[in-house]
Amino acid sequence: MTNKVVPMTEINAIAYMRKNKDRTIKQWAEGLKLSPNRTASIYQKGIKLGIMDPKGHDSERSRKLAFIQMYQHKVQQLKKEIA
């Protein structure tokens, strides 16, 4: 396994993106004073390294939905057992 070195500027950019998740890539680029293409590249690298979620994907929300679905299934099973 090879260790990947990520420059500090990219780490700072990813931290900025994580703090401002609701902004678009173009807005991130303006805030970071980078080109939109460079910002998108850093964003993709953050996703690939597993330190960012893709836009539109909220891992906490996904976890909660899975939890709710599991209990809805259990409730249905209990209703079948009672009936």
mmCIF file of the N, C-alpha and C atoms, coordinates in Angstrom:
data_MODEL
# 
_entry.id   MODEL 
# 
loop_
_atom_site.group_PDB 
_atom_site.id 
_atom_site.type_symbol 
_atom_site.label_atom_id 
_atom_site.label_alt_id 
_atom_site.label_comp_id 
_atom_site.label_asym_id 
_atom_site.label_entity_id 
_atom_site.label_seq_id 
_atom_site.pdbx_PDB_ins_code 
_atom_site.Cartn_x 
_atom_site.Cartn_y 
_atom_site.Cartn_z 
_atom_site.occupancy 
_atom_site.B_iso_or_equiv 
_atom_site.pdbx_formal_charge 
_atom_site.auth_seq_id 
_atom_site.auth_comp_id 
_atom_site.auth_asym_id 
_atom_site.auth_atom_id 
_atom_site.pdbx_PDB_model_num 
ATOM 1   N N  . MET A 1 1  ? 0.844   -1.179  0.000   1.00 0.00 ? 1  MET A N  1 
ATOM 2   C CA . MET A 1 1  ? 0.000   0.000   0.000   1.00 0.00 ? 1  MET A CA 1 
ATOM 3   C C  . MET A 1 1  ? 0.887   1.239   0.000   1.00 0.00 ? 1  MET A C  1 
ATOM 4   N N  . THR A 1 2  ? 0.554   2.161   -0.866  1.00 0.00 ? 2  THR A N  1 
ATOM 5   C CA . THR A 1 2  ? 1.336   3.392   -0.936  1.00 0.00 ? 2  THR A CA 1 
ATOM 6   C C  . THR A 1 2  ? 0.624   4.492   -0.178  1.00 0.00 ? 2  THR A C  1 
ATOM 7   N N  . ASN A 1 3  ? 1.407   5.298   0.485   1.00 0.00 ? 3  ASN A N  1 
ATOM 8   C CA . ASN A 1 3  ? 0.842   6.437   1.204   1.00 0.00 ? 3  ASN A CA 1 
ATOM 9   C C  . ASN A 1 3  ? 0.762   7.615   0.257   1.00 0.00 ? 3  ASN A C  1 
ATOM 10  N N  . LYS A 1 4  ? -0.384  8.283   0.248   1.00 0.00 ? 4  LYS A N  1 
ATOM 11  C CA . LYS A 1 4  ? -0.562  9.445   -0.610  1.00 0.00 ? 4  LYS A CA 1 
ATOM 12  C C  . LYS A 1 4  ? -0.307  10.698  0.210   1.00 0.00 ? 4  LYS A C  1 
ATOM 13  N N  . VAL A 1 5  ? 0.448   11.609  -0.385  1.00 0.00 ? 5  VAL A N  1 
ATOM 14  C CA . VAL A 1 5  ? 0.730   12.880  0.269   1.00 0.00 ? 5  VAL A CA 1 
ATOM 15  C C  . VAL A 1 5  ? -0.213  13.921  -0.306  1.00 0.00 ? 5  VAL A C  1 
ATOM 16  N N  . VAL A 1 6  ? -0.927  14.591  0.567   1.00 0.00 ? 6  VAL A N  1 
ATOM 17  C CA . VAL A 1 6  ? -1.863  15.633  0.147   1.00 0.00 ? 6  VAL A CA 1 
ATOM 18  C C  . VAL A 1 6  ? -1.300  16.972  0.617   1.00 0.00 ? 6  VAL A C  1 
ATOM 19  N N  . PRO A 1 7  ? -1.108  17.910  -0.313  1.00 0.00 ? 7  PRO A N  1 
ATOM 20  C CA . PRO A 1 7  ? -0.573  19.220  0.071   1.00 0.00 ? 7  PRO A CA 1 
ATOM 21  C C  . PRO A 1 7  ? -1.480  19.928  1.074   1.00 0.00 ? 7  PRO A C  1 
ATOM 22  N N  . MET A 1 8  ? -0.885  20.751  1.903   1.00 0.00 ? 8  MET A N  1 
ATOM 23  C CA . MET A 1 8  ? -1.620  21.469  2.948   1.00 0.00 ? 8  MET A CA 1 
ATOM 24  C C  . MET A 1 8  ? -2.691  22.382  2.350   1.00 0.00 ? 8  MET A C  1 
ATOM 25  N N  . THR A 1 9  ? -2.431  22.969  1.187   1.00 0.00 ? 9  THR A N  1 
ATOM 26  C CA . THR A 1 9  ? -3.441  23.840  0.567   1.00 0.00 ? 9  THR A CA 1 
ATOM 27  C C  . THR A 1 9  ? -4.698  23.045  0.243   1.00 0.00 ? 9  THR A C  1 
ATOM 28  N N  . GLU A 1 10 ? -4.539  21.803  -0.187  1.00 0.00 ? 10 GLU A N  1 
ATOM 29  C CA . GLU A 1 10 ? -5.698  20.966  -0.489  1.00 0.00 ? 10 GLU A CA 1 
ATOM 30  C C  . GLU A 1 10 ? -6.430  20.572  0.789   1.00 0.00 ? 10 GLU A C  1 
ATOM 31  N N  . ILE A 1 11 ? -5.686  20.310  1.848   1.00 0.00 ? 11 ILE A N  1 
ATOM 32  C CA . ILE A 1 11 ? -6.311  19.972  3.134   1.00 0.00 ? 11 ILE A CA 1 
ATOM 33  C C  . ILE A 1 11 ? -7.135  21.154  3.636   1.00 0.00 ? 11 ILE A C  1 
ATOM 34  N N  . ASN A 1 12 ? -6.583  22.354  3.527   1.00 0.00 ? 12 ASN A N  1 
ATOM 35  C CA . ASN A 1 12 ? -7.316  23.556  3.941   1.00 0.00 ? 12 ASN A CA 1 
ATOM 36  C C  . ASN A 1 12 ? -8.543  23.763  3.066   1.00 0.00 ? 12 ASN A C  1 
ATOM 37  N N  . ALA A 1 13 ? -8.405  23.505  1.758   1.00 0.00 ? 13 ALA A N  1 
ATOM 38  C CA . ALA A 1 13 ? -9.537  23.663  0.846   1.00 0.00 ? 13 ALA A CA 1 
ATOM 39  C C  . ALA A 1 13 ? -10.645 22.670  1.195   1.00 0.00 ? 13 ALA A C  1 
ATOM 40  N N  . ILE A 1 14 ? -10.282 21.430  1.487   1.00 0.00 ? 14 ILE A N  1 
ATOM 41  C CA . ILE A 1 14 ? -11.271 20.416  1.852   1.00 0.00 ? 14 ILE A CA 1 
ATOM 42  C C  . ILE A 1 14 ? -11.957 20.789  3.163   1.00 0.00 ? 14 ILE A C  1 
ATOM 43  N N  . ALA A 1 15 ? -11.194 21.306  4.110   1.00 0.00 ? 15 ALA A N  1 
ATOM 44  C CA . ALA A 1 15 ? -11.780 21.743  5.386   1.00 0.00 ? 15 ALA A CA 1 
ATOM 45  C C  . ALA A 1 15 ? -12.790 22.869  5.141   1.00 0.00 ? 15 ALA A C  1 
ATOM 46  N N  . TYR A 1 16 ? -12.453 23.794  4.254   1.00 0.00 ? 16 TYR A N  1 
ATOM 47  C CA . TYR A 1 16 ? -13.363 24.893  3.907   1.00 0.00 ? 16 TYR A CA 1 
ATOM 48  C C  . TYR A 1 16 ? -14.627 24.337  3.270   1.00 0.00 ? 16 TYR A C  1 
ATOM 49  N N  . MET A 1 17 ? -14.463 23.374  2.365   1.00 0.00 ? 17 MET A N  1 
ATOM 50  C CA . MET A 1 17 ? -15.620 22.779  1.690   1.00 0.00 ? 17 MET A CA 1 
ATOM 51  C C  . MET A 1 17 ? -16.528 22.052  2.676   1.00 0.00 ? 17 MET A C  1 
ATOM 52  N N  . ARG A 1 18 ? -15.930 21.352  3.624   1.00 0.00 ? 18 ARG A N  1 
ATOM 53  C CA . ARG A 1 18 ? -16.725 20.624  4.618   1.00 0.00 ? 18 ARG A CA 1 
ATOM 54  C C  . ARG A 1 18 ? -17.512 21.586  5.501   1.00 0.00 ? 18 ARG A C  1 
ATOM 55  N N  . LYS A 1 19 ? -16.914 22.745  5.822   1.00 0.00 ? 19 LYS A N  1 
ATOM 56  C CA . LYS A 1 19 ? -17.607 23.740  6.644   1.00 0.00 ? 19 LYS A CA 1 
ATOM 57  C C  . LYS A 1 19 ? -18.759 24.389  5.894   1.00 0.00 ? 19 LYS A C  1 
ATOM 58  N N  . ASN A 1 20 ? -18.613 24.501  4.589   1.00 0.00 ? 20 ASN A N  1 
ATOM 59  C CA . ASN A 1 20 ? -19.588 25.202  3.749   1.00 0.00 ? 20 ASN A CA 1 
ATOM 60  C C  . ASN A 1 20 ? -20.224 24.244  2.753   1.00 0.00 ? 20 ASN A C  1 
ATOM 61  N N  . LYS A 1 21 ? -20.775 23.147  3.259   1.00 0.00 ? 21 LYS A N  1 
ATOM 62  C CA . LYS A 1 21 ? -21.350 22.103  2.406   1.00 0.00 ? 21 LYS A CA 1 
ATOM 63  C C  . LYS A 1 21 ? -22.472 22.596  1.502   1.00 0.00 ? 21 LYS A C  1 
ATOM 64  N N  . ASP A 1 22 ? -23.206 23.598  1.954   1.00 0.00 ? 22 ASP A N  1 
ATOM 65  C CA . ASP A 1 22 ? -24.379 24.042  1.208   1.00 0.00 ? 22 ASP A CA 1 
ATOM 66  C C  . ASP A 1 22 ? -24.029 24.897  -0.015  1.00 0.00 ? 22 ASP A C  1 
ATOM 67  N N  . ARG A 1 23 ? -22.788 25.279  -0.165  1.00 0.00 ? 23 ARG A N  1 
ATOM 68  C CA . ARG A 1 23 ? -22.387 26.116  -1.299  1.00 0.00 ? 23 ARG A CA 1 
ATOM 69  C C  . ARG A 1 23 ? -22.094 25.272  -2.535  1.00 0.00 ? 23 ARG A C  1 
ATOM 70  N N  . THR A 1 24 ? -22.116 25.936  -3.678  1.00 0.00 ? 24 THR A N  1 
ATOM 71  C CA . THR A 1 24 ? -21.797 25.257  -4.936  1.00 0.00 ? 24 THR A CA 1 
ATOM 72  C C  . THR A 1 24 ? -20.286 25.248  -5.139  1.00 0.00 ? 24 THR A C  1 
ATOM 73  N N  . ILE A 1 25 ? -19.834 24.459  -6.096  1.00 0.00 ? 25 ILE A N  1 
ATOM 74  C CA . ILE A 1 25 ? -18.394 24.394  -6.382  1.00 0.00 ? 25 ILE A CA 1 
ATOM 75  C C  . ILE A 1 25 ? -17.892 25.763  -6.839  1.00 0.00 ? 25 ILE A C  1 
ATOM 76  N N  . LYS A 1 26 ? -18.706 26.467  -7.604  1.00 0.00 ? 26 LYS A N  1 
ATOM 77  C CA . LYS A 1 26 ? -18.308 27.804  -8.062  1.00 0.00 ? 26 LYS A CA 1 
ATOM 78  C C  . LYS A 1 26 ? -18.129 28.755  -6.876  1.00 0.00 ? 26 LYS A C  1 
ATOM 79  N N  . GLN A 1 27 ? -19.027 28.682  -5.897  1.00 0.00 ? 27 GLN A N  1 
ATOM 80  C CA . GLN A 1 27 ? -18.900 29.526  -4.706  1.00 0.00 ? 27 GLN A CA 1 
ATOM 81  C C  . GLN A 1 27 ? -17.679 29.130  -3.882  1.00 0.00 ? 27 GLN A C  1 
ATOM 82  N N  . TRP A 1 28 ? -17.412 27.826  -3.800  1.00 0.00 ? 28 TRP A N  1 
ATOM 83  C CA . TRP A 1 28 ? -16.191 27.378  -3.108  1.00 0.00 ? 28 TRP A CA 1 
ATOM 84  C C  . TRP A 1 28 ? -14.960 27.950  -3.799  1.00 0.00 ? 28 TRP A C  1 
ATOM 85  N N  . ALA A 1 29 ? -14.951 27.904  -5.126  1.00 0.00 ? 29 ALA A N  1 
ATOM 86  C CA . ALA A 1 29 ? -13.802 28.396  -5.896  1.00 0.00 ? 29 ALA A CA 1 
ATOM 87  C C  . ALA A 1 29 ? -13.568 29.878  -5.613  1.00 0.00 ? 29 ALA A C  1 
ATOM 88  N N  . GLU A 1 30 ? -14.647 30.660  -5.572  1.00 0.00 ? 30 GLU A N  1 
ATOM 89  C CA . GLU A 1 30 ? -14.514 32.083  -5.268  1.00 0.00 ? 30 GLU A CA 1 
ATOM 90  C C  . GLU A 1 30 ? -13.976 32.295  -3.858  1.00 0.00 ? 30 GLU A C  1 
ATOM 91  N N  . GLY A 1 31 ? -14.481 31.525  -2.900  1.00 0.00 ? 31 GLY A N  1 
ATOM 92  C CA . GLY A 1 31 ? -14.032 31.662  -1.513  1.00 0.00 ? 31 GLY A CA 1 
ATOM 93  C C  . GLY A 1 31 ? -12.588 31.222  -1.312  1.00 0.00 ? 31 GLY A C  1 
ATOM 94  N N  . LEU A 1 32 ? -12.166 30.219  -2.077  1.00 0.00 ? 32 LEU A N  1 
ATOM 95  C CA . LEU A 1 32 ? -10.797 29.700  -1.959  1.00 0.00 ? 32 LEU A CA 1 
ATOM 96  C C  . LEU A 1 32 ? -9.822  30.409  -2.890  1.00 0.00 ? 32 LEU A C  1 
ATOM 97  N N  . LYS A 1 33 ? -10.356 31.267  -3.776  1.00 0.00 ? 33 LYS A N  1 
ATOM 98  C CA . LYS A 1 33 ? -9.551  31.962  -4.777  1.00 0.00 ? 33 LYS A CA 1 
ATOM 99  C C  . LYS A 1 33 ? -8.808  30.960  -5.675  1.00 0.00 ? 33 LYS A C  1 
ATOM 100 N N  . LEU A 1 34 ? -9.558  29.922  -6.098  1.00 0.00 ? 34 LEU A N  1 
ATOM 101 C CA . LEU A 1 34 ? -9.049  28.914  -7.028  1.00 0.00 ? 34 LEU A CA 1 
ATOM 102 C C  . LEU A 1 34 ? -9.977  28.870  -8.236  1.00 0.00 ? 34 LEU A C  1 
ATOM 103 N N  . SER A 1 35 ? -9.517  28.239  -9.294  1.00 0.00 ? 35 SER A N  1 
ATOM 104 C CA . SER A 1 35 ? -10.394 28.077  -10.460 1.00 0.00 ? 35 SER A CA 1 
ATOM 105 C C  . SER A 1 35 ? -11.443 27.012  -10.135 1.00 0.00 ? 35 SER A C  1 
ATOM 106 N N  . PRO A 1 36 ? -12.611 27.085  -10.773 1.00 0.00 ? 36 PRO A N  1 
ATOM 107 C CA . PRO A 1 36 ? -13.632 26.063  -10.544 1.00 0.00 ? 36 PRO A CA 1 
ATOM 108 C C  . PRO A 1 36 ? -13.134 24.650  -10.878 1.00 0.00 ? 36 PRO A C  1 
ATOM 109 N N  . ASN A 1 37 ? -12.306 24.517  -11.912 1.00 0.00 ? 37 ASN A N  1 
ATOM 110 C CA . ASN A 1 37 ? -11.775 23.200  -12.269 1.00 0.00 ? 37 ASN A CA 1 
ATOM 111 C C  . ASN A 1 37 ? -10.848 22.656  -11.182 1.00 0.00 ? 37 ASN A C  1 
ATOM 112 N N  . ARG A 1 38 ? -9.993  23.511  -10.644 1.00 0.00 ? 38 ARG A N  1 
ATOM 113 C CA . ARG A 1 38 ? -9.073  23.089  -9.565  1.00 0.00 ? 38 ARG A CA 1 
ATOM 114 C C  . ARG A 1 38 ? -9.878  22.725  -8.310  1.00 0.00 ? 38 ARG A C  1 
ATOM 115 N N  . THR A 1 39 ? -10.904 23.521  -8.019  1.00 0.00 ? 39 THR A N  1 
ATOM 116 C CA . THR A 1 39 ? -11.748 23.256  -6.857  1.00 0.00 ? 39 THR A CA 1 
ATOM 117 C C  . THR A 1 39 ? -12.471 21.922  -7.014  1.00 0.00 ? 39 THR A C  1 
ATOM 118 N N  . ALA A 1 40 ? -12.999 21.657  -8.210  1.00 0.00 ? 40 ALA A N  1 
ATOM 119 C CA . ALA A 1 40 ? -13.681 20.389  -8.470  1.00 0.00 ? 40 ALA A CA 1 
ATOM 120 C C  . ALA A 1 40 ? -12.714 19.218  -8.344  1.00 0.00 ? 40 ALA A C  1 
ATOM 121 N N  . SER A 1 41 ? -11.479 19.420  -8.781  1.00 0.00 ? 41 SER A N  1 
ATOM 122 C CA . SER A 1 41 ? -10.458 18.373  -8.673  1.00 0.00 ? 41 SER A CA 1 
ATOM 123 C C  . SER A 1 41 ? -10.163 18.046  -7.208  1.00 0.00 ? 41 SER A C  1 
ATOM 124 N N  . ILE A 1 42 ? -10.033 19.078  -6.393  1.00 0.00 ? 42 ILE A N  1 
ATOM 125 C CA . ILE A 1 42 ? -9.774  18.878  -4.961  1.00 0.00 ? 42 ILE A CA 1 
ATOM 126 C C  . ILE A 1 42 ? -10.978 18.198  -4.306  1.00 0.00 ? 42 ILE A C  1 
ATOM 127 N N  . TYR A 1 43 ? -12.174 18.606  -4.707  1.00 0.00 ? 43 TYR A N  1 
ATOM 128 C CA . TYR A 1 43 ? -13.405 18.008  -4.183  1.00 0.00 ? 43 TYR A CA 1 
ATOM 129 C C  . TYR A 1 43 ? -13.444 16.509  -4.497  1.00 0.00 ? 43 TYR A C  1 
ATOM 130 N N  . GLN A 1 44 ? -13.135 16.146  -5.736  1.00 0.00 ? 44 GLN A N  1 
ATOM 131 C CA . GLN A 1 44 ? -13.116 14.736  -6.136  1.00 0.00 ? 44 GLN A CA 1 
ATOM 132 C C  . GLN A 1 44 ? -12.062 13.965  -5.353  1.00 0.00 ? 44 GLN A C  1 
ATOM 133 N N  . LYS A 1 45 ? -10.918 14.589  -5.108  1.00 0.00 ? 45 LYS A N  1 
ATOM 134 C CA . LYS A 1 45 ? -9.864  13.938  -4.338  1.00 0.00 ? 45 LYS A CA 1 
ATOM 135 C C  . LYS A 1 45 ? -10.334 13.685  -2.904  1.00 0.00 ? 45 LYS A C  1 
ATOM 136 N N  . GLY A 1 46 ? -11.060 14.656  -2.325  1.00 0.00 ? 46 GLY A N  1 
ATOM 137 C CA . GLY A 1 46 ? -11.601 14.496  -0.974  1.00 0.00 ? 46 GLY A CA 1 
ATOM 138 C C  . GLY A 1 46 ? -12.589 13.341  -0.903  1.00 0.00 ? 46 GLY A C  1 
ATOM 139 N N  . ILE A 1 47 ? -13.409 13.192  -1.934  1.00 0.00 ? 47 ILE A N  1 
ATOM 140 C CA . ILE A 1 47 ? -14.360 12.081  -1.980  1.00 0.00 ? 47 ILE A CA 1 
ATOM 141 C C  . ILE A 1 47 ? -13.608 10.759  -2.108  1.00 0.00 ? 47 ILE A C  1 
ATOM 142 N N  . LYS A 1 48 ? -12.615 10.739  -3.001  1.00 0.00 ? 48 LYS A N  1 
ATOM 143 C CA . LYS A 1 48 ? -11.838 9.516   -3.239  1.00 0.00 ? 48 LYS A CA 1 
ATOM 144 C C  . LYS A 1 48 ? -11.100 9.061   -1.972  1.00 0.00 ? 48 LYS A C  1 
ATOM 145 N N  . LEU A 1 49 ? -10.587 10.034  -1.218  1.00 0.00 ? 49 LEU A N  1 
ATOM 146 C CA . LEU A 1 49 ? -9.875  9.707   0.021   1.00 0.00 ? 49 LEU A CA 1 
ATOM 147 C C  . LEU A 1 49 ? -10.829 9.354   1.159   1.00 0.00 ? 49 LEU A C  1 
ATOM 148 N N  . GLY A 1 50 ? -12.118 9.595   0.953   1.00 0.00 ? 50 GLY A N  1 
ATOM 149 C CA . GLY A 1 50 ? -13.112 9.243   1.966   1.00 0.00 ? 50 GLY A CA 1 
ATOM 150 C C  . GLY A 1 50 ? -13.268 10.255  3.076   1.00 0.00 ? 50 GLY A C  1 
ATOM 151 N N  . ILE A 1 51 ? -12.789 11.472  2.858   1.00 0.00 ? 51 ILE A N  1 
ATOM 152 C CA . ILE A 1 51 ? -12.909 12.488  3.908   1.00 0.00 ? 51 ILE A CA 1 
ATOM 153 C C  . ILE A 1 51 ? -14.037 13.471  3.636   1.00 0.00 ? 51 ILE A C  1 
ATOM 154 N N  . MET A 1 52 ? -14.732 13.279  2.507   1.00 0.00 ? 52 MET A N  1 
ATOM 155 C CA . MET A 1 52 ? -15.903 14.095  2.175   1.00 0.00 ? 52 MET A CA 1 
ATOM 156 C C  . MET A 1 52 ? -16.982 13.199  1.597   1.00 0.00 ? 52 MET A C  1 
ATOM 157 N N  . ASP A 1 53 ? -18.232 13.575  1.813   1.00 0.00 ? 53 ASP A N  1 
ATOM 158 C CA . ASP A 1 53 ? -19.356 12.891  1.179   1.00 0.00 ? 53 ASP A CA 1 
ATOM 159 C C  . ASP A 1 53 ? -19.656 13.581  -0.138  1.00 0.00 ? 53 ASP A C  1 
ATOM 160 N N  . PRO A 1 54 ? -20.103 12.826  -1.136  1.00 0.00 ? 54 PRO A N  1 
ATOM 161 C CA . PRO A 1 54 ? -20.520 13.477  -2.379  1.00 0.00 ? 54 PRO A CA 1 
ATOM 162 C C  . PRO A 1 54 ? -21.664 14.453  -2.112  1.00 0.00 ? 54 PRO A C  1 
ATOM 163 N N  . LYS A 1 55 ? -21.727 15.513  -2.901  1.00 0.00 ? 55 LYS A N  1 
ATOM 164 C CA . LYS A 1 55 ? -22.821 16.489  -2.732  1.00 0.00 ? 55 LYS A CA 1 
ATOM 165 C C  . LYS A 1 55 ? -24.146 15.770  -2.877  1.00 0.00 ? 55 LYS A C  1 
ATOM 166 N N  . GLY A 1 56 ? -25.088 16.124  -2.036  1.00 0.00 ? 56 GLY A N  1 
ATOM 167 C CA . GLY A 1 56 ? -26.398 15.491  -2.078  1.00 0.00 ? 56 GLY A CA 1 
ATOM 168 C C  . GLY A 1 56 ? -26.467 14.215  -1.253  1.00 0.00 ? 56 GLY A C  1 
ATOM 169 N N  . HIS A 1 57 ? -25.339 13.779  -0.704  1.00 0.00 ? 57 HIS A N  1 
ATOM 170 C CA . HIS A 1 57 ? -25.330 12.566  0.118   1.00 0.00 ? 57 HIS A CA 1 
ATOM 171 C C  . HIS A 1 57 ? -24.981 12.964  1.546   1.00 0.00 ? 57 HIS A C  1 
ATOM 172 N N  . ASP A 1 58 ? -25.853 12.668  2.452   1.00 0.00 ? 58 ASP A N  1 
ATOM 173 C CA . ASP A 1 58 ? -25.639 12.977  3.855   1.00 0.00 ? 58 ASP A CA 1 
ATOM 174 C C  . ASP A 1 58 ? -25.596 11.653  4.605   1.00 0.00 ? 58 ASP A C  1 
ATOM 175 N N  . SER A 1 59 ? -24.415 11.270  5.069   1.00 0.00 ? 59 SER A N  1 
ATOM 176 C CA . SER A 1 59 ? -24.267 9.961   5.706   1.00 0.00 ? 59 SER A CA 1 
ATOM 177 C C  . SER A 1 59 ? -25.096 9.851   6.983   1.00 0.00 ? 59 SER A C  1 
ATOM 178 N N  . GLU A 1 60 ? -25.236 10.943  7.723   1.00 0.00 ? 60 GLU A N  1 
ATOM 179 C CA . GLU A 1 60 ? -26.037 10.915  8.957   1.00 0.00 ? 60 GLU A CA 1 
ATOM 180 C C  . GLU A 1 60 ? -27.511 10.682  8.618   1.00 0.00 ? 60 GLU A C  1 
ATOM 181 N N  . ARG A 1 61 ? -28.000 11.354  7.585   1.00 0.00 ? 61 ARG A N  1 
ATOM 182 C CA . ARG A 1 61 ? -29.386 11.174  7.163   1.00 0.00 ? 61 ARG A CA 1 
ATOM 183 C C  . ARG A 1 61 ? -29.603 9.743   6.671   1.00 0.00 ? 61 ARG A C  1 
ATOM 184 N N  . SER A 1 62 ? -28.665 9.211   5.908   1.00 0.00 ? 62 SER A N  1 
ATOM 185 C CA . SER A 1 62 ? -28.781 7.845   5.407   1.00 0.00 ? 62 SER A CA 1 
ATOM 186 C C  . SER A 1 62 ? -28.830 6.842   6.557   1.00 0.00 ? 62 SER A C  1 
ATOM 187 N N  . ARG A 1 63 ? -28.003 7.085   7.579   1.00 0.00 ? 63 ARG A N  1 
ATOM 188 C CA . ARG A 1 63 ? -27.981 6.194   8.741   1.00 0.00 ? 63 ARG A CA 1 
ATOM 189 C C  . ARG A 1 63 ? -29.316 6.226   9.470   1.00 0.00 ? 63 ARG A C  1 
ATOM 190 N N  . LYS A 1 64 ? -29.884 7.418   9.632   1.00 0.00 ? 64 LYS A N  1 
ATOM 191 C CA . LYS A 1 64 ? -31.168 7.548   10.319  1.00 0.00 ? 64 LYS A CA 1 
ATOM 192 C C  . LYS A 1 64 ? -32.291 6.884   9.527   1.00 0.00 ? 64 LYS A C  1 
ATOM 193 N N  . LEU A 1 65 ? -32.273 7.054   8.206   1.00 0.00 ? 65 LEU A N  1 
ATOM 194 C CA . LEU A 1 65 ? -33.306 6.423   7.377   1.00 0.00 ? 65 LEU A CA 1 
ATOM 195 C C  . LEU A 1 65 ? -33.220 4.898   7.454   1.00 0.00 ? 65 LEU A C  1 
ATOM 196 N N  . ALA A 1 66 ? -32.015 4.364   7.451   1.00 0.00 ? 66 ALA A N  1 
ATOM 197 C CA . ALA A 1 66 ? -31.842 2.915   7.562   1.00 0.00 ? 66 ALA A CA 1 
ATOM 198 C C  . ALA A 1 66 ? -32.375 2.424   8.901   1.00 0.00 ? 66 ALA A C  1 
ATOM 199 N N  . PHE A 1 67 ? -32.131 3.185   9.962   1.00 0.00 ? 67 PHE A N  1 
ATOM 200 C CA . PHE A 1 67 ? -32.607 2.843   11.297  1.00 0.00 ? 67 PHE A CA 1 
ATOM 201 C C  . PHE A 1 67 ? -34.131 2.820   11.326  1.00 0.00 ? 67 PHE A C  1 
ATOM 202 N N  . ILE A 1 68 ? -34.754 3.833   10.737  1.00 0.00 ? 68 ILE A N  1 
ATOM 203 C CA . ILE A 1 68 ? -36.214 3.917   10.691  1.00 0.00 ? 68 ILE A CA 1 
ATOM 204 C C  . ILE A 1 68 ? -36.792 2.750   9.900   1.00 0.00 ? 68 ILE A C  1 
ATOM 205 N N  . GLN A 1 69 ? -36.202 2.438   8.761   1.00 0.00 ? 69 GLN A N  1 
ATOM 206 C CA . GLN A 1 69 ? -36.693 1.339   7.930   1.00 0.00 ? 69 GLN A CA 1 
ATOM 207 C C  . GLN A 1 69 ? -36.581 0.007   8.650   1.00 0.00 ? 69 GLN A C  1 
ATOM 208 N N  . MET A 1 70 ? -35.499 -0.180  9.408   1.00 0.00 ? 70 MET A N  1 
ATOM 209 C CA . MET A 1 70 ? -35.312 -1.423  10.150  1.00 0.00 ? 70 MET A CA 1 
ATOM 210 C C  . MET A 1 70 ? -36.451 -1.584  11.166  1.00 0.00 ? 70 MET A C  1 
ATOM 211 N N  . TYR A 1 71 ? -36.777 -0.507  11.889  1.00 0.00 ? 71 TYR A N  1 
ATOM 212 C CA . TYR A 1 71 ? -37.833 -0.609  12.892  1.00 0.00 ? 71 TYR A CA 1 
ATOM 213 C C  . TYR A 1 71 ? -39.221 -0.699  12.270  1.00 0.00 ? 71 TYR A C  1 
ATOM 214 N N  . GLN A 1 72 ? -39.417 -0.095  11.115  1.00 0.00 ? 72 GLN A N  1 
ATOM 215 C CA . GLN A 1 72 ? -40.697 -0.256  10.428  1.00 0.00 ? 72 GLN A CA 1 
ATOM 216 C C  . GLN A 1 72 ? -40.884 -1.719  10.032  1.00 0.00 ? 72 GLN A C  1 
ATOM 217 N N  . HIS A 1 73 ? -39.833 -2.363  9.609   1.00 0.00 ? 73 HIS A N  1 
ATOM 218 C CA . HIS A 1 73 ? -39.892 -3.779  9.249   1.00 0.00 ? 73 HIS A CA 1 
ATOM 219 C C  . HIS A 1 73 ? -40.218 -4.632  10.483  1.00 0.00 ? 73 HIS A C  1 
ATOM 220 N N  . LYS A 1 74 ? -39.588 -4.304  11.610  1.00 0.00 ? 74 LYS A N  1 
ATOM 221 C CA . LYS A 1 74 ? -39.858 -5.045  12.847  1.00 0.00 ? 74 LYS A CA 1 
ATOM 222 C C  . LYS A 1 74 ? -41.307 -4.866  13.293  1.00 0.00 ? 74 LYS A C  1 
ATOM 223 N N  . VAL A 1 75 ? -41.839 -3.656  13.147  1.00 0.00 ? 75 VAL A N  1 
ATOM 224 C CA . VAL A 1 75 ? -43.237 -3.391  13.515  1.00 0.00 ? 75 VAL A CA 1 
ATOM 225 C C  . VAL A 1 75 ? -44.162 -4.230  12.639  1.00 0.00 ? 75 VAL A C  1 
ATOM 226 N N  . GLN A 1 76 ? -43.866 -4.297  11.348  1.00 0.00 ? 76 GLN A N  1 
ATOM 227 C CA . GLN A 1 76 ? -44.682 -5.107  10.440  1.00 0.00 ? 76 GLN A CA 1 
ATOM 228 C C  . GLN A 1 76 ? -44.647 -6.590  10.832  1.00 0.00 ? 76 GLN A C  1 
ATOM 229 N N  . GLN A 1 77 ? -43.481 -7.082  11.201  1.00 0.00 ? 77 GLN A N  1 
ATOM 230 C CA . GLN A 1 77 ? -43.359 -8.481  11.630  1.00 0.00 ? 77 GLN A CA 1 
ATOM 231 C C  . GLN A 1 77 ? -44.178 -8.730  12.887  1.00 0.00 ? 77 GLN A C  1 
ATOM 232 N N  . LEU A 1 78 ? -44.111 -7.806  13.842  1.00 0.00 ? 78 LEU A N  1 
ATOM 233 C CA . LEU A 1 78 ? -44.876 -7.964  15.071  1.00 0.00 ? 78 LEU A CA 1 
ATOM 234 C C  . LEU A 1 78 ? -46.384 -7.927  14.810  1.00 0.00 ? 78 LEU A C  1 
ATOM 235 N N  . LYS A 1 79 ? -46.820 -7.070  13.891  1.00 0.00 ? 79 LYS A N  1 
ATOM 236 C CA . LYS A 1 79 ? -48.238 -7.020  13.534  1.00 0.00 ? 79 LYS A CA 1 
ATOM 237 C C  . LYS A 1 79 ? -48.697 -8.345  12.929  1.00 0.00 ? 79 LYS A C  1 
ATOM 238 N N  . LYS A 1 80 ? -47.847 -8.950  12.114  1.00 0.00 ? 80 LYS A N  1 
ATOM 239 C CA . LYS A 1 80 ? -48.185 -10.251 11.508  1.00 0.00 ? 80 LYS A CA 1 
ATOM 240 C C  . LYS A 1 80 ? -48.278 -11.332 12.569  1.00 0.00 ? 80 LYS A C  1 
ATOM 241 N N  . GLU A 1 81 ? -47.376 -11.289 13.540  1.00 0.00 ? 81 GLU A N  1 
ATOM 242 C CA . GLU A 1 81 ? -47.387 -12.282 14.624  1.00 0.00 ? 81 GLU A CA 1 
ATOM 243 C C  . GLU A 1 81 ? -48.644 -12.159 15.484  1.00 0.00 ? 81 GLU A C  1 
ATOM 244 N N  . ILE A 1 82 ? -49.050 -10.927 15.750  1.00 0.00 ? 82 ILE A N  1 
ATOM 245 C CA . ILE A 1 82 ? -50.225 -10.678 16.596  1.00 0.00 ? 82 ILE A CA 1 
ATOM 246 C C  . ILE A 1 82 ? -51.497 -11.088 15.858  1.00 0.00 ? 82 ILE A C  1 
ATOM 247 N N  . ALA A 1 83 ? -51.575 -10.828 14.567  1.00 0.00 ? 83 ALA A N  1 
ATOM 248 C CA . ALA A 1 83 ? -52.795 -11.118 13.807  1.00 0.00 ? 83 ALA A CA 1 
ATOM 249 C C  . ALA A 1 83 ? -53.006 -12.601 13.611  1.00 0.00 ? 83 ALA A C  1 
# 
